[in-house]
Amino acid sequence: MKKIHLIYAACLLIGMGACAASVQKQVKDNFDVWKEYNTGAILFEDKAPETLGSDIYHRIIPDAESYIKEQARTVLATLYNSPEDSIPAVHKIHYTLEDINGISAKGGGNGDVTIFYSTRHIEKSFAANDTAKLFFETRGVLLHELTHAYQLEPQGIGSYGTNRVFWAFIEGMADAVRVANGGFDGPNARPKGGNYMDGYRTAGYFFVWLRDNKDPEFLRKFNRSTLEVVPWSFDGAIKHILGKEYNIDELWHEYQVAVGDIQAQ
């Protein structure tokens, strides 16, 4: 029962309604479906033990390996229906604390994943000595980077560095997983305007809106569409999942009206 207590403790620290609303489903998924799934070996390495950020991190996350596995299972439960799905193999996750600029990033490949988390960002997030705020940020950042480890990728359209559609899908889905699991400060963190091609939160909130308003399985189906729609495109995936009568740009307009960013015409 230790993991259940950890999840409820996280919700208490975060104080977010979204987390409280989804905790029962997360517990069920993590224990009933994903509890035996091999998330890959977790190698935690503190490369900046002399920094204040390192000290703070160890105080809020005393068992980094277990915590990372916990969040990995949350990501897997958001992206997939079961361990029998087509899931990229992750053999090892080398997670490091480093005294560098930036926030966090995922690297590596072929099942050997690297993720760094900046101790400078930790210190900045903890500037007001707000433990709950830092815990909330740390979990959200980790959900985003772990999504990159386990998500599927578009096929037939190039790569992350060569095709903006590919990039927008990858970064949009990573933030969608974060949104779906209460990893942002609710509507306050949603960027106004823009376009789904902007990726990150702009796309992420849109994808979760599609889940909430069009298909409760949308995020899982959208992830899987990369195997079923080749060459992949946003509109092709939308039509594959929701029906040929739907159009990605029309849905974006509907979403923008629904959230109050533009007026209905």
DODRENBA-19832 format. One record per residue (C-alpha): residue in one letter; x, y, z. Coordinates in nm, 2 decimals. Layout:
N
(A (X Y Z)) ...
This chain:
265
(M (0.00 0.00 0.00)) (K (0.30 0.23 0.01)) (K (0.24 0.36 -0.35)) (I (-0.12 0.45 -0.27)) (H (0.00 0.66 0.02)) (L (0.26 0.83 -0.20)) (I (0.01 0.92 -0.46)) (Y (-0.23 1.07 -0.20)) (A (0.06 1.25 -0.03)) (A (0.15 1.40 -0.37)) (C (-0.21 1.53 -0.41)) (L (-0.20 1.68 -0.06)) (L (0.12 1.86 -0.14)) (I (0.01 1.97 -0.48)) (G (-0.33 2.08 -0.36)) (M (-0.47 2.04 -0.71)) (G (-0.83 1.94 -0.78)) (A (-0.73 1.77 -1.10)) (C (-0.50 1.54 -0.91)) (A (-0.76 1.45 -0.66)) (A (-1.02 1.38 -0.93)) (S (-0.79 1.14 -1.11)) (V (-0.61 0.97 -0.82)) (Q (-0.85 0.67 -0.80)) (K (-0.80 0.59 -1.17)) (Q (-0.42 0.63 -1.14)) (V (-0.41 0.40 -0.84)) (K (-0.61 0.13 -1.02)) (D (-0.41 0.15 -1.34)) (N (-0.08 0.15 -1.16)) (F (-0.16 -0.14 -0.94)) (D (-0.40 -0.36 -1.15)) (V (-0.24 -0.32 -1.49)) (W (0.11 -0.17 -1.47)) (K (0.24 -0.29 -1.13)) (E (0.45 -0.57 -1.29)) (Y (0.55 -0.38 -1.60)) (N (0.92 -0.33 -1.65)) (T (0.97 0.04 -1.68)) (G (1.34 0.00 -1.73)) (A (1.62 0.01 -1.48)) (I (1.64 0.35 -1.31)) (L (1.99 0.48 -1.26)) (F (1.98 0.80 -1.05)) (E (2.30 1.01 -1.03)) (D (2.36 1.33 -0.85)) (K (2.62 1.52 -1.05)) (A (2.59 1.84 -0.84)) (P (2.59 1.72 -0.47)) (E (2.74 2.04 -0.35)) (T (2.46 2.26 -0.48)) (L (2.16 2.39 -0.28)) (G (1.94 2.25 -0.55)) (S (2.07 1.90 -0.49)) (D (2.01 1.93 -0.11)) (I (1.65 2.05 -0.17)) (Y (1.58 1.78 -0.42)) (H (1.69 1.50 -0.18)) (R (1.47 1.65 0.09)) (I (1.15 1.64 -0.12)) (I (1.23 1.32 -0.31)) (P (1.41 1.09 -0.07)) (D (1.39 0.78 -0.29)) (A (1.44 0.90 -0.65)) (E (1.44 0.56 -0.81)) (S (1.10 0.46 -0.67)) (Y (0.95 0.80 -0.74)) (I (1.06 0.80 -1.11)) (K (0.92 0.45 -1.15)) (E (0.59 0.57 -1.00)) (Q (0.56 0.86 -1.25)) (A (0.67 0.63 -1.53)) (R (0.37 0.41 -1.46)) (T (0.14 0.71 -1.46)) (V (0.27 0.80 -1.80)) (L (0.23 0.45 -1.94)) (A (-0.13 0.43 -1.80)) (T (-0.21 0.76 -1.98)) (L (-0.06 0.66 -2.32)) (Y (-0.16 0.29 -2.33)) (N (-0.44 0.06 -2.25)) (S (-0.23 -0.23 -2.13)) (P (0.13 -0.37 -2.13)) (E (0.03 -0.58 -2.43)) (D (0.02 -0.26 -2.65)) (S (0.30 -0.17 -2.88)) (I (0.53 0.02 -2.64)) (P (0.88 0.13 -2.72)) (A (1.13 -0.07 -2.51)) (V (1.30 0.13 -2.24)) (H (1.59 -0.07 -2.09)) (K (1.75 0.20 -1.88)) (I (1.67 0.56 -1.76)) (H (1.98 0.74 -1.65)) (Y (1.84 1.04 -1.45)) (T (2.08 1.30 -1.34)) (L (2.08 1.62 -1.13)) (E (2.32 1.87 -1.29)) (D (2.43 2.23 -1.22)) (I (2.35 2.37 -1.56)) (N (2.11 2.62 -1.72)) (G (1.78 2.51 -1.85)) (I (1.51 2.30 -1.68)) (S (1.52 1.93 -1.80)) (A (1.56 1.73 -2.12)) (K (1.54 1.38 -2.24)) (G (1.82 1.23 -2.46)) (G (1.96 0.89 -2.56)) (G (1.79 0.63 -2.78)) (N (1.75 0.26 -2.86)) (G (1.61 0.20 -2.51)) (D (1.88 0.38 -2.32)) (V (1.72 0.71 -2.20)) (T (1.89 1.00 -2.03)) (I (1.71 1.28 -1.85)) (F (1.87 1.57 -1.67)) (Y (1.71 1.80 -1.41)) (S (1.88 2.13 -1.34)) (T (1.96 2.21 -0.98)) (R (1.95 2.58 -1.08)) (H (1.59 2.54 -1.18)) (I (1.52 2.36 -0.85)) (E (1.67 2.65 -0.66)) (K (1.46 2.90 -0.87)) (S (1.14 2.70 -0.81)) (F (1.21 2.70 -0.44)) (A (1.29 3.07 -0.42)) (A (0.99 3.13 -0.19)) (N (1.07 2.82 0.02)) (D (0.74 2.67 -0.11)) (T (0.79 2.30 -0.09)) (A (0.45 2.22 -0.24)) (K (0.52 2.44 -0.54)) (L (0.86 2.27 -0.60)) (F (0.72 1.92 -0.56)) (F (0.44 2.02 -0.81)) (E (0.69 2.15 -1.06)) (T (0.93 1.85 -1.02)) (R (0.65 1.60 -1.08)) (G (0.52 1.79 -1.38)) (V (0.86 1.82 -1.55)) (L (0.92 1.45 -1.49)) (L (0.59 1.35 -1.64)) (H (0.68 1.55 -1.96)) (E (1.03 1.40 -2.00)) (L (0.91 1.05 -1.92)) (T (0.65 1.08 -2.19)) (H (0.93 1.13 -2.44)) (A (1.07 0.80 -2.32)) (Y (0.76 0.59 -2.37)) (Q (0.55 0.77 -2.64)) (L (0.52 0.65 -3.00)) (E (0.65 0.87 -3.29)) (P (0.50 0.97 -3.62)) (Q (0.62 0.77 -3.92)) (G (0.68 0.87 -4.28)) (I (0.73 1.25 -4.22)) (G (1.09 1.29 -4.12)) (S (1.21 1.34 -3.77)) (Y (1.19 1.56 -3.46)) (G (1.46 1.79 -3.60)) (T (1.34 1.81 -3.96)) (N (0.96 1.82 -3.95)) (R (0.75 2.06 -3.75)) (V (0.45 1.83 -3.75)) (F (0.66 1.56 -3.59)) (W (0.79 1.81 -3.34)) (A (0.45 1.95 -3.25)) (F (0.31 1.61 -3.19)) (I (0.59 1.50 -2.97)) (E (0.60 1.81 -2.75)) (G (0.23 1.85 -2.75)) (M (0.17 1.49 -2.63)) (A (0.43 1.53 -2.36)) (D (0.25 1.83 -2.22)) (A (-0.09 1.66 -2.27)) (V (0.02 1.38 -2.04)) (R (0.13 1.65 -1.79)) (V (-0.21 1.83 -1.82)) (A (-0.41 1.50 -1.80)) (N (-0.24 1.41 -1.47)) (G (-0.27 1.75 -1.30)) (G (0.08 1.86 -1.37)) (F (0.00 2.22 -1.46)) (D (-0.17 2.49 -1.26)) (G (-0.51 2.42 -1.42)) (P (-0.66 2.67 -1.66)) (N (-0.41 2.94 -1.53)) (A (-0.13 2.76 -1.72)) (R (-0.31 2.73 -2.05)) (P (-0.16 2.96 -2.32)) (K (-0.42 3.17 -2.49)) (G (-0.45 3.17 -2.87)) (G (-0.18 3.03 -3.08)) (N (-0.21 2.71 -3.28)) (Y (-0.18 2.33 -3.21)) (M (0.13 2.35 -3.43)) (D (0.30 2.54 -3.14)) (G (0.33 2.21 -2.95)) (Y (0.39 2.21 -2.57)) (R (0.11 2.34 -2.36)) (T (-0.08 2.51 -2.65)) (A (-0.12 2.17 -2.81)) (G (-0.13 1.97 -2.48)) (Y (-0.44 2.15 -2.34)) (F (-0.61 2.11 -2.68)) (F (-0.54 1.73 -2.69)) (V (-0.69 1.69 -2.34)) (W (-0.99 1.90 -2.44)) (L (-1.04 1.65 -2.73)) (R (-1.02 1.37 -2.48)) (D (-1.28 1.54 -2.25)) (N (-1.52 1.65 -2.52)) (K (-1.48 1.41 -2.82)) (D (-1.34 1.07 -2.71)) (P (-1.24 0.96 -2.36)) (E (-0.97 0.74 -2.51)) (F (-0.84 1.02 -2.74)) (L (-0.49 1.04 -2.59)) (R (-0.43 0.67 -2.62)) (K (-0.57 0.65 -2.97)) (F (-0.38 0.96 -3.08)) (N (-0.06 0.81 -2.95)) (R (-0.14 0.48 -3.13)) (S (-0.24 0.66 -3.45)) (T (0.14 0.70 -3.53)) (L (0.13 0.32 -3.61)) (E (-0.19 0.33 -3.80)) (V (-0.17 0.65 -4.01)) (V (0.13 0.65 -4.24)) (P (0.25 0.91 -4.34)) (W (0.12 1.07 -4.03)) (S (-0.06 1.40 -4.01)) (F (-0.27 1.58 -3.75)) (D (-0.58 1.58 -3.98)) (G (-0.53 1.22 -4.08)) (A (-0.51 1.11 -3.72)) (I (-0.82 1.31 -3.63)) (K (-1.02 1.15 -3.91)) (H (-0.89 0.81 -3.82)) (I (-0.99 0.85 -3.45)) (L (-1.31 1.06 -3.46)) (G (-1.44 1.01 -3.82)) (K (-1.40 1.16 -4.16)) (E (-1.64 1.43 -4.09)) (Y (-1.39 1.59 -3.85)) (N (-1.12 1.84 -3.94)) (I (-0.83 1.94 -3.72)) (D (-0.86 2.31 -3.79)) (E (-1.23 2.32 -3.74)) (L (-1.18 2.14 -3.40)) (W (-0.91 2.39 -3.31)) (H (-1.16 2.67 -3.38)) (E (-1.43 2.49 -3.18)) (Y (-1.19 2.46 -2.89)) (Q (-1.08 2.82 -2.90)) (V (-1.45 2.93 -2.88)) (A (-1.52 2.68 -2.60)) (V (-1.23 2.81 -2.38)) (G (-1.32 3.17 -2.46)) (D (-1.01 3.27 -2.65)) (I (-1.22 3.38 -2.96)) (Q (-1.58 3.47 -3.01)) (A (-1.82 3.24 -3.20)) (Q (-1.90 3.37 -3.55)) 
